Amino acid sequence: MIARVRAGEPEAYAELVRAHTGIALRAAAALGAGADAEDVVQQAFVKAYCALGRFRDGSAFRPWLLSIVTHETRNTVRAAARQRTLAGREAAFVEAEPLIPESADPAVATLRTERRAALLAALEQLSEEHRLVVTYRYLLEMDESETAQALGWPRGTVKSRLHRALRKLGRLLPDARSREGGEQRA
């Protein structure tokens, strides 16, 4: 596909954009772009197109694009000169997620919403590196090597930061603490 784009076939890049817009929007929203997520993604696709000459043949496009989305999100948030509140991030993240079907049990839906809010609050307390690695690996469902490529870190760094981040999340999340306590008593 990249070779077709480099050969000047405009429809090839349109196919790449269509294939990766969803995950790029989820990444921008999860990383704090809020209402600016669409602008961030559009700018990331423009920058990716301009930088295709530096794209390494044989590399995966998705992690490379998501690293650009990460940088664009950071730039947008910094340029706005204000921190996104947890409520803003949660609203942007919830908008990026599929809606719960009306047939779902309201108690299950409420519990899911409460857990998501608790997770986002706990993520907010992590360092930027830990928040990024958890977001890429679990919220964006990237594998370890894609996460390493997207973040520009060695794979071992991804493993160690992910391990530390998950330990911290375990201490911060109420459900995880109550499960640990129950397991220790058994």
C-alpha positions as CSV (number, residue, x, y, z in Angstrom):
1,M,0.0,0.0,0.0
2,I,2.8,2.4,0.9
3,A,4.5,1.7,-2.4
4,R,1.3,2.6,-4.2
5,V,1.1,5.9,-2.3
6,R,4.8,6.6,-3.1
7,A,4.0,5.8,-6.8
8,G,1.5,8.7,-6.7
9,E,-1.7,6.7,-6.4
10,P,-4.0,9.0,-4.3
11,E,-6.6,6.3,-3.7
12,A,-4.0,4.2,-1.9
13,Y,-3.5,6.8,0.8
14,A,-7.3,7.3,1.1
15,E,-7.5,3.5,1.8
16,L,-4.9,3.9,4.5
17,V,-6.8,6.8,6.1
18,R,-10.1,4.8,6.0
19,A,-8.4,1.8,7.6
20,H,-6.7,3.7,10.4
21,T,-9.0,6.6,11.3
22,G,-10.9,4.7,14.0
23,I,-7.9,3.7,16.0
24,A,-6.2,7.1,15.5
25,L,-9.3,8.8,16.9
26,R,-9.4,6.5,19.9
27,A,-5.7,7.1,20.5
28,A,-6.1,10.9,20.3
29,A,-9.2,10.8,22.6
30,A,-7.5,8.4,25.1
31,L,-4.4,10.6,25.2
32,G,-6.3,13.7,26.1
33,A,-7.2,15.5,22.8
34,G,-10.8,15.7,23.8
35,A,-12.9,17.8,21.3
36,D,-9.7,18.3,19.3
37,A,-9.3,14.6,18.5
38,E,-10.5,14.9,14.9
39,D,-8.2,17.9,14.2
40,V,-5.3,16.0,15.8
41,V,-6.0,13.0,13.6
42,Q,-6.3,15.0,10.4
43,Q,-3.0,16.8,11.2
44,A,-1.4,13.4,11.9
45,F,-2.5,12.0,8.6
46,V,-1.1,15.1,6.8
47,K,2.2,14.8,8.6
48,A,2.3,11.1,7.9
49,Y,1.7,11.7,4.2
50,C,4.5,14.3,4.1
51,A,6.9,12.0,6.0
52,L,6.2,8.8,3.9
53,G,9.7,9.2,2.4
54,R,11.1,8.5,5.9
55,F,8.8,5.5,6.5
56,R,10.9,2.3,6.6
57,D,9.9,-0.4,4.2
58,G,8.7,-3.5,5.9
59,S,7.6,-1.6,9.1
60,A,4.0,-1.6,10.2
61,F,2.0,1.6,9.3
62,R,-0.3,1.6,12.4
63,P,2.4,2.0,15.1
64,W,4.2,4.6,13.0
65,L,1.0,6.6,12.5
66,L,0.0,6.3,16.2
67,S,3.4,7.7,17.2
68,I,2.6,10.7,15.0
69,V,-0.9,10.9,16.6
70,T,0.8,10.8,20.1
71,H,3.1,13.7,19.2
72,E,0.2,15.7,17.6
73,T,-1.9,15.2,20.7
74,R,0.9,16.4,23.0
75,N,1.4,19.4,20.8
76,T,-2.3,20.2,20.7
77,V,-2.7,19.9,24.5
78,R,0.4,22.0,25.1
79,A,-0.6,24.6,22.6
80,A,-4.0,24.9,24.4
81,A,-2.0,25.8,27.6
82,R,-4.4,24.0,29.8
83,Q,-4.8,20.6,31.3
84,R,-7.7,18.4,30.2
85,T,-9.8,17.5,33.1
86,L,-10.6,13.9,33.9
87,A,-14.3,14.6,33.0
88,G,-13.2,15.9,29.6
89,R,-11.0,12.8,28.9
90,E,-13.7,10.5,30.1
91,A,-16.3,12.1,27.8
92,A,-14.0,11.9,24.8
93,F,-13.1,8.3,25.6
94,V,-16.8,7.3,26.1
95,E,-17.7,9.0,22.8
96,A,-15.0,6.9,21.0
97,E,-16.4,3.7,22.5
98,P,-19.4,1.9,21.0
99,L,-22.7,2.6,22.8
100,I,-24.0,-0.1,25.2
101,P,-27.0,-1.8,23.5
102,E,-30.4,-0.9,24.9
103,S,-31.0,-4.6,25.7
104,A,-28.1,-4.6,28.2
105,D,-28.9,-5.0,31.9
106,P,-28.9,-1.5,33.4
107,A,-27.0,-2.7,36.5
108,V,-24.2,-4.2,34.3
109,A,-24.1,-0.9,32.2
110,T,-23.8,1.1,35.4
111,L,-21.1,-1.1,36.8
112,R,-19.2,-0.9,33.5
113,T,-19.5,2.9,33.5
114,E,-18.3,3.1,37.1
115,R,-15.3,0.8,36.4
116,R,-14.4,2.9,33.3
117,A,-14.5,6.1,35.4
118,A,-12.3,4.4,38.1
119,L,-9.8,3.2,35.5
120,L,-9.6,6.6,33.9
121,A,-9.1,8.3,37.3
122,A,-6.4,5.8,38.1
123,L,-4.7,6.3,34.7
124,E,-4.7,10.0,35.4
125,Q,-2.6,9.4,38.5
126,L,0.1,7.5,36.6
127,S,3.2,9.1,35.1
128,E,3.0,10.0,31.4
129,E,5.1,7.0,30.3
130,H,3.0,4.6,32.3
131,R,-0.2,6.1,31.1
132,L,1.0,5.9,27.5
133,V,2.2,2.3,27.7
134,V,-1.1,1.1,29.3
135,T,-3.2,3.1,26.8
136,Y,-1.4,1.7,23.8
137,R,-1.2,-1.9,25.0
138,Y,-4.6,-2.3,26.5
139,L,-7.0,0.5,25.5
140,L,-5.8,0.5,21.9
141,E,-5.1,-3.2,21.9
142,M,-1.7,-3.1,20.3
143,D,0.7,-5.9,20.8
144,E,4.0,-5.5,22.6
145,S,6.1,-4.9,19.5
146,E,3.6,-2.4,18.0
147,T,3.6,-0.6,21.3
148,A,7.4,-0.4,21.3
149,Q,7.5,0.8,17.7
150,A,4.7,3.4,18.3
151,L,6.4,4.8,21.4
152,G,9.9,4.5,20.1
153,W,11.0,2.5,23.0
154,P,12.9,-0.8,23.2
155,R,10.7,-3.8,23.8
156,G,12.2,-4.4,27.2
157,T,11.3,-0.8,28.3
158,V,7.7,-1.5,27.2
159,K,7.7,-4.7,29.3
160,S,9.2,-3.0,32.4
161,R,7.1,0.1,32.3
162,L,4.0,-1.9,31.6
163,H,4.7,-4.1,34.6
164,R,5.3,-1.1,36.9
165,A,2.2,0.7,35.5
166,L,0.0,-2.4,36.1
167,R,1.3,-2.7,39.7
168,K,0.5,0.9,40.3
169,L,-3.0,0.6,38.8
170,G,-3.6,-2.5,41.0
171,R,-2.9,-0.4,44.0
172,L,-5.1,2.5,42.8
173,L,-8.2,0.6,41.6
174,P,-10.7,-0.3,44.4
175,D,-11.9,-3.5,42.6
176,A,-8.3,-4.8,42.4
177,R,-7.6,-4.1,46.1
178,S,-10.8,-5.9,47.2
179,R,-10.0,-8.9,45.0
180,E,-6.4,-9.1,46.4
181,G,-7.8,-8.9,50.0
182,G,-10.3,-11.7,49.2
183,E,-7.6,-13.9,47.7
184,Q,-5.3,-13.5,50.6
185,R,-8.0,-14.5,53.1
186,A,-8.9,-17.6,51.2
